[in-house]
Amino acid sequence: KDHSVASNWSLIHGRSTRNNKRNVRFLYGNFCLVGGLACESVVTNPLDEQDDDDDQSGDGDADTDGDGDADSDADSDSDTDVDGDGDGDGDADTDSDSDADGDGDADGDSDGDSDGDSDGDLDGDSDGDNDTDTGTDLIDMDCSDCENVGGTIEHLACAFDICKVDDVEVMQSQEYVAPVPFVQPDCSLEDSYEAVTRFGDGTNDLEPFKNGSYALMATGPVLAEIHSITCCGTSSSNCDPLTDPFSTEDYSIYDVLEWRMTLKAPEGAKALRFKYVFFSAEYDEYVSTIYNDKFYVIIEAESTNNNEQTIINFTRCRDPDNYYDFICEADQDGCVEGEKYCYIAINSAFSDCCWYNDCPDGQGATDIAGTGYSCAPDETSDSNATGSSTGWLQTTWHIDEEEEFTLTFHLHDTSDGAWDSQVILDDFQFITVADDDTIVIE
């Protein structure tokens, strides 16, 4: 790795690596008993003369209910309840629970799980998915008449599911730019984005959530097998680096990409929501170093800070004593006052660790096979041909109905242009419930 801005380097297994980079750990009923004392009379059964027990039932089972099963109820099973289903629980189904719904659990909903709804998932919201929302708060977006695979920004928007609501376009305008131009012949601006049906192997965990495709952005060629190239010049020293306006660190940023769009929220919208995965070749080797590549989603809206640029995707930090981006203030949305937070980046809390400090050997929780960012099995194998990801995340942010606002999806390399980073963007939605958070999608 071309670390022209750093010092104290050694070459290990064909790649440059800092000697002092290891300084953070990963987070990462009442019954009448006929023939018994509880009843006042006994009915004599003429058939009793045919058996040799001591009751009056004629069934040979030593009780008085005539069912042949040696208990004192009126069914022919061998349990002690009166429901006739043979399961011993007192309800009217044949499973072994007590709720009479026949599904084998005790929640009364007939679906076989234990969450109290009847949809077959475990989130208790009755909508058949695992995301804890009710599914009824979505505003339907129609993408049936756009192309969602290809290499234009119109393809990106369709793959990101930003389309029409009631035949009205949500997207008002868009542009995709590199503030410092990409000049490498094999790394043009057009190489840095694509709308695809799937990233990586067809059996990995990166299946699109909606409409069979999603958008990709990368600080290098988006479909490369190895993700490490400085696109703004032949090396980082040949680029004109920028300064990160949201960082207090004095580190330059390279291969900066911004997909800017102006949207109009539909009637009834109270929040926007989208899903994404952040990848980087910087994992695990450069966690908590100066190579903290980042992915920002920036909103400019009257309903958020009076149109001031505001990052809306952030999480608790991996190691807040060692690194954090900001401390939540009293009037700040989406966070707890006084707590430390990190933006979505190499040093944030949400990432699948691979080999470093108590992580499973080379096994990230999210299968990203075929992307070029899969975990290295150990430290000595870590290179620019490996990496990791955050897994699927979801950010939700409040918005006013019928408000026009700007979103910028910003991606950059930090401190040099090598060891690239990338993001999947999928399932953009408007919802009718206001919220502000970033969560892991299981």
N, C-alpha and C positions, 0 to 999 in steps of 0.2 A: 504494500500500500504506500502510495506516495504521500508521506507525511511531511511536507515541506514546511509546515507551520509549527512543527513540534520538535522536541529534543528528547535525548535519552532513549534511543531506539536500539533494538537488536534484531537480527534476522533469524526467524525460527521457522523451519519447514517451508522455506521459500517465500515468506511473507514478513513484512515489517510489523513489529509489535512493541508496545511500550513496556519497559521493565517494571514500571510502578503502577500499572493499570488495575491491579487486583485490590480494590479498596471498598467493595460493597458486596453485601450478601443479598441473594434473591429472597424476594418475598415468597416470594411467591407462596199368680192367679188363684184363685181359690178353686179347689177341685172338690167335688163330691165323690168320695171313695165308696162306690157301691160295694157293699159287703164289709165296709170299714166303719169305724166309730163315728166318722163325720156325718153319716147319713142316718135317718131315723127308721128306715125300713129296708127290707131286702126282698127282691122279687125272686120267687122260686122258679127255677128253670127245669122243665120236665126232662130235658136232655142230660141233666146232671147225673141221672141214674146210669148213664153210659160211660162216665169217667170215674176215676178213683182218687180225685183230689178232695180237699175239704171245703170247697166253695160250692155255690149253687149255679154255676154258669154252664157246666157241661162241656167245657173246652179243654180240660185236663191240664191247666197251667197254674193252678193254685191261686188264681185271683177270680174276681166276680164279673169281669167285663166281657167275657165270651169271645175274646179275640185270639187266644192261644199263644200269647207272647209273654206271659209271666209278669206283666206289669198291671196296673190298675186303671189304665185309660181305655178308651173305646176304639183305638186303632189296632192294626195288626203288626205294627213294627215293634222293635224291642227297646225303644227308648221310653222315657217316663213322661213325655209331654203328650198333649192331646191334639197335635196338628196333623198327624198321620203321614208325615213326610220322612220319617226314619232317620233324621239327622240330630235329634236330641236337643234342639235349641229353642223350641216353643213357638217358632214362626211357621208359616205355611209354605215355605219353599224347601228345596232338597239340599241346600248347602248347609254348612256347619256354623253360620253366623246367626245373629238374632234380629236381622232387619227385614226379613220377608221379601227381599228383592231378587234372590236367586243368583247373585253374582259372586258370592264367596267372601265379601268384605262386610263390614258393619256400618257403612255410612248411609245406606238406604237409597242409593242412586242407580243401581242396576248396571254399572259399567265395569266392575272388577277392580277399580282402584280405590283409594281411601281418602279422596279429597272432597267428597260430598256433592260433586256435580255428576252429570251423566255423559260426559264427553270422552272418556277414556284416556285423558292425560292427567298429570299430577299437579296442575296449577290452580284448580278450584274455580276457574272462570267460565266454564261451560262452552268454550268456543273450539275445543278440539286441538289447540296448539299448546306449546309450553312457555308462552311468553308473559303470563300473568295479567294480560289485559283481557277485556271482554269481547274484543273483536267487533263490537258494535259502535266503537267510537271513530272508526276510519271513514274518511271521505273518499269515495271511489274515484280513482284516476284511470282514464281510458287511454291506453297506449296501442290500441288495435290498428291504427293507421300510420304508424311510424316504423322505421327499420331499426332494430335494436342490436345489430351486429355490423361492425365495420370500423373504418378509420377516420371518420369525421366527427366534429363535436356534436352534430345533430344525432349521430349514432350513439354517442356517449350519453346524451340527455335521455334518449329513448331507453337505453339499457339501464339507466339510473331511475327509470320509471317516472320521470318528470314530463307529464303529458297534458291531457285535458281534463277538466272537470266540467260536466254539463256542456260539452262542446266549446268551452272557453280555454284557450291556452294559458297554462300557468307560467311558462317561461316567457318573459318579456324581451330579454336579450341575453347574449352570452358571448364570452371570448375566452380563449385558452392561450396563455402567453408565458414566455420565459423572460423575465425582466433583464437578465443578461443572456444574450442570444446563444443558442446552441450552434456551434460551428464545426463540430466533428462530423466527417462524412458518414460515419456509421452510427451517428447519434444525433439525428435532426430532431426538431421539435415534434414533428409528426410521428417519430419513432417512440415518443414518450407516452402515448396514449392509444387506447384501443377499446372497442366494445366487443366482448367475447362471450361465448356460451359457457365457458369454464376455464379457469386458470389452473394449469397443472394436470395431473392424472385424473381420469374420469371417475376413479373410486375414492378420491380424497374427500375432505370435509368442506369443500368449497363450492358445493352446489348452489346455484342462484336461488334466492328466496322467491323471486317473482318474475314471471314472463320469460324465463329461460335464458337470461343473460345479465351481465353487469358491466360497469365501466372500470377500466384500469388506468392508473397514472403511475409513472415511475421517474426517478431522477436519472435514468438511463434508458436504453432500449427496453420497452415494456415486456417483450416476449423473448428476451435473451436467455441463454442457458446459464451464463455466469453474469452476475449483476455487479459489475465494477468497471465504470468508465467515467471519466471526467468529460462532460459534454460541452462545457463552455470554453474548452481549450485543450491543447495537447497534454496539459497537466494543470494542477491547481494553481501553480505559479504563473500560468499564462492567462488566467481568468481575472476578471475584475470582480472581486467578491463583494457581497452586500453585507449589511449589518442587520441582524434580527431585531425588529422594533419591539418584540414582545419578550426579549430576554435581557437580563441584567448582566449576562456574561459577555465578555469582550471577544467573542469568537465569530469569525467570518462565516458566511453561509454561501454555498455553491449550488449550481444546477437547480436553481429555484424555479418552480412551476406554480402557476396559479390558474385555476379554472374559475372564472368569475361569472356570476349569473344574477340577473335581476328577475325576481319572481313576484307574483301577486297571489296572496293567500285567498282561497275561495271563501264564500260565505259560510259561516259556522266554524271556521278553523280557529283553534285555540293554541295549537302547537304544530311544529314540524318534527319529523322523525326519520331517521335513516340508519342503515346498517353498513358496516365496513370492517375490513381487516387491514391492519398495518403490518408490513413486512420490512425486514432490513437484513442486509448482510453483516451489519455491525454486531448483531447478537452472536454468541454470548460474549465474544472477545472484548468488546469495547463498551460494555455497560459501565456507567459511572466514570466515563472519561470525557474528553473534550469532543468526541465524535458522536454527539447526541442528536442524530438526525430526527426531524420532527414533522408531524402532520397536524396542521391547524385547520379548523373550520371557523371562519370569521364571519360574523353577522354584522350588518349595518342596518338598523331598523329603529324607527321612532319608539317602538315598544321596548327596546333594549338600549339603555344608556343614551337616549336621544340621538341615535344614528352614529354614535362613536363606535369605532371598530372594536369588537369584543369576541374573544375566542370562546366557543361554546362547548368544545370537547376536551374535558380534563378529568383527572381521576386522583385518588389518593396516591401518594408516592411509594415507590419500592422501598426506599430507605430515607425518610424525610430528614433525619439528622445529618445525612451526607449530601443530599441534593433535594431541592424543591424549586418550583417556578414562582409560586406566589403564596401568600397567606391570605385566607379569605377575610374580607372586611365585612362590617356589619350590614351594609346595604347591597352586598353582592349576591347575585342570583346563582342558584345551583350548587351552593357549598355551605359548609358549617363555619360560622365565624370563629376565627382564631386557628383553624386547622390549616395544615400545609398541603398544597396540591401540585400536581405535575401535569403538563400537557402530554398528549399522546406522542411518545418518543421513546428512545432507547432506555431512558431512565425512569419511565413511568411504571405504575404498579401493574398494569394489565399487559403481560406478555408471557408467552410459554417459555420457561427456562429449559435449557437443554442439558448441560453438563456441569454448570458452575455452582459450587456450594450447595450441596444437598439436593440437587435436581436429579431426576431419573436419567440414567445414562443415555443421552442422545434421543430421548423420546419426549417431544413436546406433546401437550394435551390435544392439540389440533393437528390433524393429518393434513399437511400441505405438500404432499409428495408431488414431484414433477414441476414445482415452481422455481427451483433453483435456490430456495431459501430454507430447505429442510435442515434440521439440527445436525450439527457435527456430533459424532458419538463420544468425543472426548476433546480435551483442550488441544492436544497435538494435531488433531485433524481439522481444527477450525480454520477456515479460510474464506476468501471472497466467493467461494462456490457453495457456502453454507450460510446459515443464519437462523432466523426464527420469525415468529409473528405474534400478534396480540391475540389471535383467534378472533372470532366474530364479536364485535362490539355494536352497541346501539346508542346513539345520542338523540335525546329529545329536548326541544327548546320551545319556549312559549312564543307566540306570535299573535297579533290582533287580526281578526277576520277582515278580509279585503284590504289588508295592508300591503303595500309594495315595499320590498326590501331586497337587499343584496346579500348573497352568500359567496364567499371565496373559499375554495378548497385548495389549500396551500401546502406544498411538499418541498422539503429541501434537505440537502446534505450539509452537515456542520463540520467546519474546520478543514475539510478538503472535499473533492468531488468524487472520490472513489468509494468503494463499498456502498453500493446504492441502496435506496429504500423505495418502497412501492405501496400502493393502496388499492383495494377493491372497494367500490362504491355501489350499493344496491338498495332497492326497496325504499325509495324516498316516498314519504307519506305526509298528508296533513291529517290531524286528528282533532276531535272536538273536546278534548280534555287538556287543560294546560298543565305542563310539567317541565322540569329542567333536570336532566340527569344523563349520565353515561353509564351503561351497565354491560355486563358480559352476557352474551346470548349462548345458552347451553345447547 
